[in-house]
Amino acid sequence: MEYFPVNLDISNRTCMVIGGGKVALRKTQGLLECGGKVTVISPKLEQELRILVQMKQIIWKERPYKAGDLQTAFLVIAATDDPLIQEAVYSEAEERNLLVNVADVPKLCNFILPATVRRGDFSLSVSTAGKSPALAKKLRKELEKQFGLEYDLLLKILGRLRPVVLAMQRPHEENKIIFEKLLHPDLVDWVRQKNWSAIHDHAQSVLGHDIPLETILPEGKEDSRTD
């Protein structure tokens, strides 16, 4: 099967997790990181999930899943080993045209979750279309070594430069060229070294005019100009 790759905005959307074990915990944490409003349905919960309930980060329905539980859901994840519940959750979700993923059962999913490396807003995902999660996990670990926290910082800098470029009100094609030129071959190394002056000088040369250093420094770096 060919999957359509997409980044989904789930902020403030209702996400249902069926199950209360370690897999449910991992899925819940991922949903929370992306701003989802999570309800967990399970008679029992892992201790870490109980802590999330106590902190009022998630809602817990302390009982087994039952038909009708998905009525208000936007996205559903079934993280249970019970085949009957898996089938029931999938059937209800399909009837309601909901996004549903049954952990480790690709045939009961209309979307799958890739192995993902996150560095703030920067993310890299690997998918094997459900054929080899082990390979996806292996590749994710390799990518984690290759793409460190400097990419989060790099993206923050580029994100602050973007409105500066757009404010110049040049044609779209010219903007594309400018954005590409900003990606100097040494840019990642400059970020690793916190060489803000090199980044600033390069940005000014590409843009063709002076810009305050504070314009491009990530928040919290204004006092680190000589690092």
C-alpha positions as CSV (number, residue, x, y, z in Angstrom):
1,M,0.0,0.0,0.0
2,E,1.2,3.5,-0.8
3,Y,0.7,6.0,2.1
4,F,0.3,9.7,1.6
5,P,2.9,11.4,3.8
6,V,1.4,14.3,5.8
7,N,2.1,16.4,8.9
8,L,-1.1,16.7,10.9
9,D,-2.1,19.5,13.2
10,I,-3.8,17.9,16.2
11,S,-3.5,20.9,18.6
12,N,-6.6,21.2,20.8
13,R,-8.2,18.2,19.0
14,T,-9.6,15.3,20.8
15,C,-7.4,12.2,20.6
16,M,-8.6,8.9,22.1
17,V,-6.1,6.2,23.3
18,I,-7.6,2.8,24.1
19,G,-5.4,1.0,26.5
20,G,-3.3,1.9,29.6
21,G,0.0,0.1,29.2
22,K,3.5,1.0,28.0
23,V,2.5,1.4,24.4
24,A,-0.4,3.6,25.4
25,L,1.9,5.7,27.5
26,R,4.3,6.2,24.5
27,K,1.5,7.1,22.2
28,T,-0.1,9.5,24.7
29,Q,3.2,11.3,25.3
30,G,3.6,11.7,21.5
31,L,0.1,13.2,21.2
32,L,0.6,15.6,24.1
33,E,3.9,16.8,22.6
34,C,1.9,17.9,19.6
35,G,-0.8,19.6,21.6
36,G,-3.5,16.9,21.4
37,K,-6.3,16.8,24.0
38,V,-6.0,13.1,25.1
39,T,-8.6,10.9,26.7
40,V,-7.4,7.4,27.8
41,I,-9.9,4.6,28.1
42,S,-8.7,1.6,30.2
43,P,-9.6,-0.2,33.4
44,K,-5.9,0.1,34.5
45,L,-3.1,2.6,33.9
46,E,0.7,2.6,33.9
47,Q,2.0,4.7,36.8
48,E,3.3,7.4,34.4
49,L,-0.1,7.7,32.9
50,R,-1.6,8.1,36.3
51,I,0.8,10.9,37.0
52,L,-0.5,12.6,33.8
53,V,-4.0,12.2,35.1
54,Q,-3.1,13.8,38.4
55,M,-1.4,16.7,36.6
56,K,-4.7,17.1,34.6
57,Q,-2.8,16.7,31.3
58,I,-5.1,13.8,30.2
59,I,-8.6,12.6,31.0
60,W,-9.0,9.0,32.2
61,K,-12.1,6.9,31.7
62,E,-11.5,4.0,34.2
63,R,-13.3,1.3,32.3
64,P,-13.1,-0.9,29.2
65,Y,-13.8,0.6,25.7
66,K,-17.5,0.5,24.6
67,A,-19.3,1.4,21.4
68,G,-19.9,5.1,21.2
69,D,-16.7,6.2,22.9
70,L,-15.3,7.6,19.7
71,Q,-18.2,10.0,19.1
72,T,-16.2,13.2,19.8
73,A,-12.8,11.9,18.6
74,F,-10.7,13.4,15.8
75,L,-7.9,10.7,16.0
76,V,-7.9,7.3,17.7
77,I,-5.1,5.0,18.7
78,A,-5.8,1.5,20.0
79,A,-2.9,0.3,22.2
80,T,-4.3,-3.0,23.5
81,D,-3.5,-6.7,22.9
82,D,-7.2,-7.7,22.9
83,P,-8.2,-8.6,19.3
84,L,-11.9,-8.1,19.9
85,I,-11.4,-4.6,21.2
86,Q,-9.0,-3.8,18.3
87,E,-11.6,-4.9,15.8
88,A,-14.4,-3.0,17.6
89,V,-12.3,0.2,17.8
90,Y,-11.3,0.0,14.2
91,S,-14.9,-0.6,13.0
92,E,-16.4,2.3,14.9
93,A,-13.6,4.6,13.8
94,E,-14.2,3.6,10.1
95,E,-17.9,4.1,10.5
96,R,-17.3,7.6,11.8
97,N,-14.6,8.4,9.2
98,L,-12.0,8.9,11.9
99,L,-8.2,8.6,11.8
100,V,-7.4,5.3,13.5
101,N,-4.2,3.4,14.3
102,V,-4.2,0.0,16.0
103,A,-0.7,-0.4,17.3
104,D,1.2,-3.2,15.5
105,V,-1.8,-4.2,13.4
106,P,-1.3,-2.5,10.0
107,K,-4.5,-4.0,8.5
108,L,-6.5,-2.2,11.2
109,C,-5.0,1.3,10.4
110,N,-5.9,4.0,8.0
111,F,-2.8,5.8,9.0
112,I,0.6,4.7,10.4
113,L,3.1,6.4,12.6
114,P,6.6,6.8,11.2
115,A,9.8,6.6,13.4
116,T,10.6,10.3,14.0
117,V,13.6,12.3,15.2
118,R,12.5,15.6,16.7
119,R,14.6,18.6,17.3
120,G,12.1,21.3,18.3
121,D,10.1,22.2,15.2
122,F,12.6,20.3,13.1
123,S,11.7,16.7,12.5
124,L,12.8,13.8,10.3
125,S,10.5,10.7,9.8
126,V,11.2,7.3,8.4
127,S,8.5,4.9,7.3
128,T,8.6,1.4,5.9
129,A,4.8,1.3,5.3
130,G,4.5,-1.1,8.2
131,K,6.7,-3.8,6.6
132,S,9.7,-3.4,9.0
133,P,9.3,-1.2,12.1
134,A,12.6,-2.6,13.3
135,L,14.4,-1.1,10.2
136,A,12.6,2.2,10.7
137,K,13.7,2.3,14.4
138,K,17.3,1.5,13.4
139,L,17.4,4.3,10.8
140,R,15.9,6.7,13.4
141,K,18.7,6.0,15.8
142,E,21.2,6.7,13.1
143,L,19.5,9.9,12.2
144,E,19.5,11.0,15.9
145,K,23.3,10.8,15.8
146,Q,23.6,12.7,12.6
147,F,21.1,15.5,13.3
148,G,21.6,17.0,16.8
149,L,20.1,19.9,18.7
150,E,21.9,22.4,16.5
151,Y,19.2,21.8,13.9
152,D,16.6,23.2,16.3
153,L,18.7,26.3,16.7
154,L,19.3,26.5,13.0
155,L,15.6,26.4,12.3
156,K,14.9,29.1,14.8
157,I,17.5,31.4,13.0
158,L,16.0,30.6,9.6
159,G,12.5,31.2,11.0
160,R,13.5,34.7,12.2
161,L,15.1,35.5,8.8
162,R,12.0,34.4,6.8
163,P,9.8,37.5,7.7
164,V,12.8,39.8,7.0
165,V,13.0,38.4,3.5
166,L,9.3,38.5,2.9
167,A,9.1,42.1,4.1
168,M,11.4,43.1,1.2
169,Q,8.4,42.4,-1.1
170,R,10.3,40.8,-3.9
171,P,8.8,38.4,-6.4
172,H,8.3,34.8,-5.3
173,E,11.1,33.5,-7.6
174,E,13.6,35.9,-6.1
175,N,12.6,35.0,-2.6
176,K,13.3,31.3,-3.4
177,I,16.8,32.2,-4.6
178,I,17.5,34.2,-1.4
179,F,16.3,31.4,0.9
180,E,18.6,29.0,-0.9
181,K,21.5,31.4,-0.7
182,L,21.0,31.8,3.1
183,L,21.8,28.0,3.4
184,H,25.5,28.5,3.4
185,P,27.5,25.2,3.3
186,D,29.1,26.1,6.7
187,L,25.8,27.3,8.3
188,V,25.3,24.2,10.5
189,D,28.9,24.4,11.7
190,W,28.5,28.0,12.6
191,V,25.5,27.2,14.6
192,R,27.4,24.4,16.4
193,Q,30.2,26.8,17.1
194,K,27.7,29.6,18.1
195,N,29.5,31.8,15.6
196,W,26.8,34.4,15.5
197,S,28.9,37.0,13.8
198,A,29.6,34.7,10.8
199,I,25.9,33.9,10.5
200,H,25.0,37.6,10.8
201,D,27.6,38.7,8.2
202,H,26.4,36.0,5.8
203,A,22.8,37.0,6.2
204,Q,23.6,40.6,5.5
205,S,25.6,39.8,2.4
206,V,22.7,37.7,1.0
207,L,20.0,40.3,1.9
208,G,22.1,43.2,0.6
209,H,21.5,45.5,3.6
210,D,22.3,45.9,7.2
211,I,20.1,44.0,9.8
212,P,20.4,44.2,13.5
213,L,22.1,41.1,15.0
214,E,19.2,40.7,17.4
215,T,16.9,40.1,14.4
216,I,18.4,36.8,13.7
217,L,19.6,35.6,17.1
218,P,17.3,32.9,18.7
219,E,15.5,34.0,21.8
220,G,17.8,33.8,24.8
221,K,21.0,34.3,22.7
222,E,20.9,38.1,22.7
223,D,23.5,38.2,25.4
224,S,25.7,35.6,23.9
225,R,27.1,37.5,20.9
226,T,30.7,36.7,21.6
227,D,30.2,32.9,22.4
